[in-house]
């Protein structure tokens, strides 16, 4: 009979390491309710300022809740992770610009900047009175242990999942993760209340969360990287109204993404009266980067979509 378990956020780990002892052992079919810390490990508060961004010190790894061992999981199997619910566990979230991190060069954003988002409304994350972004919460990090010994940073996404920051991993989606070690050793954290495709300033609306997941096992399926299946069409609340779109062309997708966001920042400053830092924050939280065309060499097209419904 399937069982529901709970893991608190009092004990976390900050690396992928297959020598970590599991905090919990479950059977396929079981559900686990995870309480997770935000990416800054609870450092920020509603009263935090721009100066606190650099005062926090260097990143030490995402604080992850787990690992969870799944009985019977073996290398070559696939762990299915059905996302049942993701809820904010605090009434605020945050987005930060840290010089030298993110899509845009440090020369263009040389100073730290912090936005505290109001999450008291279960429908919208609010930045001041005039900007509201629909809440669509998801875990930024979900993954299993690697088959390589030692500790590995949680920052980059990997074959085990990890810091994928895929905003479609919301309630109703099922994530498929390749199993690399016995028991899988699954962990989760880094929840986001809202994010644009790209998360361009390197943070979304970061938040503490309660994440409810149901686990299944597909023996011998042999996937090499994660996949997922959504419950329905990929039409979010942000995509049901008009958008303003900037485009950039060139032979380098990274440079094209930078230029499309640069144009969007210019637009938000000139037509919406935002500061450059506020515009960059909004791009990270609400603007979706898309590869619109990649077949007509030597130039590809990157587009940045801004849903204008974010302006109240």
N, C-alpha and C positions, 0 to 999 in steps of 0.2 A: 504494500500500500504506500502510495506516495506521501512524503512528509514535507512539511514546511519548517525551515530552519531560519535562524537569525544570527548575523554577525555584526557586532558593534564596531565603532571606529576607534576604540581605545588602543588597539594594537594595529599597526600598519607596517608595511615594508616599502622600500624605495628603489628596488632593483628587481630585474628578472634573474632568478637564481634557483636552479633546480634542486639545490640542497636545502632550501627552506622547508621547515616542517609544516605540514598542513594544519591550519587552525580548525578545520572541519572536514569530515569525510561523509559523503552523501552517496545515494544510489541514483542511477539514471531515472528520470521522472520526478525527482525531488525539486522543490522550490527553495530558494534562499533569498531572504531579505537582507540586503547589505546596507549598512550605514557607512557613508563615505565622507572623507574630508575633501575640502577644495584643494586646488593645485598649490596654493600657498600655505597649506597646512594650518589654516585658521589664523593666519597672521593679520589679515586686514579686518577692520571693523567699519561701521558706518562713519566713524570720525577720522578715518585714515586720510592722509594727504599725499600729494605728488611726491614729497620727500621720502615717504615710506617705501616707495618702490625700490630705490637704490639702497636704503637702509636695511632691507630684508636680507641682503647678501646673496651669494651665488645659489643657483638652483641645485638642489641635492637629489632630485628625483621625485616623481609623483608619489604622494602617499597613497598606497593601495590597500584595500581591504581584501584579505585572503592570506595564503592560498587556500582554495577548496579542492580537496581530492575527490575524484569521481571513481567509485568502485568499478573495476573492469575496463577502464580506459587504457588503451595500449597505443604505442606509436603506430601510425598508419590509420588509426580511427579518426573520426570527426566528432567533435563536441558541438552539439547544437545548443544555442543559448537563446531561448525565447524571452524577449524583453516584455515583461508584463506591465511594469509601472516604473516611472522615474519622477520623483517629487522633490522640490526644493525643501531643504531642512533648515533654512534660515530665511529671514525676511529681506535679505539683500544679497547682491552678487557684485562682482567687480571685474573690470577690464583694465589692463595696464599696458603702457608703452614702456619698454625698457630699451635704451639705446643699444644698437648693435644686434638686436633680436628682431625677428619678423621679416616680412617681405621687403620693406623699404630700407634703403641704405641709412646708416647712422648719420651721415652728413645731412640728410634731410630731416631727421628727427633726433637731434642730439640731446634732448632733455627728456627725463622721465615724466610720465603723465598717468594719472589714475582717475577712473570714473567709477563711482559707486552707484549701482543700479538698485532701484526700489523694486522688491519682489513681493510686496504685500498684496498686490492684485494677482490672483492666480492665473489671469489671462495674459497680462503684459508685463514686461520688464521696462521700467521707465527711467529715462535719463532727463532729469528736470521735468518740466511740465509739457514740453513741446514734442518730445520724441518718445515713442513707445514701440517696442518690438514684441510681437507675439511670442509667448513662452512656448518652446517646443523642446523640452528637456531630454537629454541623452547622456550616457557616459562617454567621455572622451577616450578613456582607456579601458579596454577589455582584452584580456589575453591569457595565454597559458604559458607554462615554463618552456624554455628553450632546451634543445638537446645538446647544448654546448656548456661546458663546465664554467663555474665562476659567476661573478656578477656582471650584469649588462644593463646599460642605461635604459630608463623608461622613456627617454625623450623621443627617439625615432620610432616610427612604425616598423614592424618586422614581420617575418613569416608566421610568428605566433600571434599576430594581431597587435596588441599594445596601443600606442598613442596614435590611433588612426584618425580621431577627430572627424568622423563621418556623421554629419548631422541627421542623416536618415535612420540612424540606429535608435529610433524612438520606440515607445511602447507599440507593440504590434509587429515589429520586425524580428526576424530570427537570424542570428549570426551563426555562421558555420566556421569553426576554428579547427585547423589541423592539430592533432595530438602528437606531441613530440617526445613525451616521457610518460612512464607509467603513472596513472592517476590524473593526468592532464595538469593539475595544479593551477587552477583558474584564479585570477584576481581582477578587481575592478576599482575604478576611481576617476578623478578628474571630471566630474559632471559639469555640464554646461546647461544653463537655462535657455540660451539662444546662441546661434552662431551662423555666420555666412559661410558658404562653400569657399574654403581657402584659409579662413581664420588668420587674416593677413598680418595683424599686429602681434601674433603669437598667443593671444589670449582671447577667449570668447566672453560671454557672461558667466564667469566662473562661480561655482556655488557648492555648498555642502548639500548632500542629497541622501535620499533613501531610494535604493534601486532594487526592484524585485525581479528575479530571473528564474526561469524554469529550465532545467538541464536535461538533455537527451544525448544518446550515444548512437553513432552510426558506424558499426565495426567495418574496418578494412576499406573505407571509401577512398582514402589516399589523396586528399587534396594537398596541394603544395603551398597555397596561400589562402587567406580568409575570403569568404563569399557571404552574401546575405540575401534574404528574401523579404520584401516589404509586404505589408498587409493589403495595401491598395495603391492607387496612383500617387505619384510624387508631386502632389499639389498642396503646398502648405498655405497657411493663412496669408503669408506674405506674397504669394504668387497669384492672388485672386484680384489684384488691382493693377493700376498702371505702373510701369517701371521706367526709369531713366537709365539708359545704357551707354557706356563708353566702350570703345574698341581700340585695339592696338594691333599692329601687324609687325612681322619680322620672323627671322629664322630660329629664334630662341624663345621657347614658351615661358621660361622664367622671366626673361627680360620683357616679354609681351605682357605678362601678368603685372609686373611692376608698372609698366607704362599705362595700362588700363586703369589701375588703381590710382596712379598719379593724376590722370585726367579726372577720375571721379572725385578725388580730394579737391582739385581745382573747382569742379562744379559745386560741391557742397559749400566751399568757402565763398564763392562768388554769388551763388544764387540762393543759398540757405542761411548764410551768415554765420556758419560754424567756424571755429578756430581750426587750424590745420590738424591739431591733435584730436579735437573732437571728431573731425571728419575721418581721420584714420581709425579711431575707435569704432565709429559707426560702420565703416567698411568691413571691419573684422567681424562685427556682430550681425550685420544685415545684408551685406552685398555678396552676391554669388558670382564667383568666377567660373566661366565656361570656356571650353575649347570649342569654338564655333566652327573651325575649319582647319584641317591638318593634311590636306592632300594636294595642294597647289604650290609646289616648291617654286621658289625658295622661301616663300613667306607663309606663315600660319596666322590665324586670327584668334585672339583672346578677347572675350567680352566680359564686362563687369555689369551686373544687373542690380540696380538699386530699386527696391519696392518703395514707391512714394507714399504708400499707406503708413509708413513709420512716422510720418509727420502729422501730429494730432491736429 
